[in-house]
Amino acid sequence: MTINYKNKKLLVIAPHPDDEVLGCGGLISKVKTGGGKVHVLCFTVGNIKQYGGTSNTEKRILEMKKVMKYLKVDSFDLAWAGDEYHLKLDKVPQKDLINTIEKGDVSLSTIKPDIIAIPFIGSTNQDHVAVAKASFTACRPVSNNEKDITKMVLSYEQPETNWTRKRFHPNFYVDISKELKKKIKALSLYSSQVRSKNHPRTPRVIENIAELRGTEIGVKYAEAYECHRLIIN
């Protein structure tokens, strides 16, 4: 199946800056190259020590702006930045998260996307789970004059996905053989988040995952997704 991305709109929902690249960097590049538009809604970032590094709010916001410019993203928003939210989205009322996805500055109502990519709900990161649940609810098929039904709803893979009690079962693949270099370059612009050696968030591991997914569909490199809805007119 070949998708014509011309005039298509992709909305990526990302818990933190860099999740959109890790999960959808190839798809983002493919949509832009194909003449479509890409919009990114990021939820939160804060100051915190991490395994192998640190998270600094100001630095990560600057990194995100560089990545969005590099990928030629049409619009983006960081909705809930701050230490009171970062890694605490599971404490935020789901209704507030859903409202952000449905009616925020970069949202279902403002973008009216043809494709939406959301986090995998089986993540071990509480922010990812909270955003995944809210995203899935926001994409519910309610037909009325105020809400469009997004025709394609995908969950994207993360490098840490294999460490989970709920397995990621891909049933939708995107050939990113031509886009992998751009994806890795975009990841490198998140310099504070790139790790060394065998950490999941390294260019080498990202390439290995893409190569593995590529072997599953007979191409050099691919991104894998779980497709929850695909409406064909």
C-alpha positions, 0 to 999 in steps of 0.5 A, a space after each residue: 500500500 502506497 500512501 500519497 502524503 500530498 496535502 495530508 496532515 500528520 499530528 504527532 502527540 509526544 509526551 516529551 521533546 525527542 519522543 516524536 523523533 524516536 517514534 516518528 522521525 522517519 514518518 515525519 520526514 516522509 510526510 514532509 517530502 511527500 508534500 504534506 504538513 506535520 504538527 507536533 504536540 509535546 506535553 512536558 519537560 522539566 529539570 531532573 537527573 536522568 540515568 546517563 544524563 540530566 534534563 534541563 528545561 531551557 536547554 531541551 526547549 532550545 533543542 526542540 526548536 532546532 529539531 522542529 526547524 530541521 524537520 520543517 515541522 509546520 507547527 508545534 506546541 509544548 503544552 505543560 512545561 515545568 517541574 510540576 508536570 514533568 514525570 507527573 502527568 499521571 497525577 494530572 486529571 485525564 480530562 485536562 490532558 484530553 482537552 489539550 489534545 482535542 482543543 489546545 493550540 496544536 490539537 485535533 480541532 485546530 489541525 484536523 489531521 488525516 493521521 495521528 501518531 500517539 505513544 504506545 500505551 504499554 510504556 513503563 514511563 508514567 507520562 507516556 501512559 497518561 498521554 497514550 490514554 488521553 490520546 486514545 480517548 480523544 480519538 474516539 469516534 464521535 461524529 458531530 459538527 464539532 469533531 472530525 474522526 481522524 482516519 488513521 490512528 497509529 501508536 508509535 514504537 519507542 526504544 524502551 518498548 521491549 521492557 514492558 508487560 504489554 508487548 508492542 504488536 506492529 501491524 503497520 510499517 513505514 519504509 524509512 530507508 531514505 529517511 533514516 539519516 535524517 531521523 538520526 540527525 534530528 535525534 543528534 540535535 537533542 544532544 542532552 538526551 543522546 546517550 552512549 554505548 548500549 543505552 536505548 536512546 543512541 543513534 546505533 540502537 535506533 538504526 538497529 531497531 529500524 533495520 530489524 523492522 525493515 527485515 520484517 517487511 523486506 526493506 533496509 529500514 522501517 518504522 513500526 506502528 500499531 494501527 488502531 484505525 484506518 478508514 479508506 474512502 
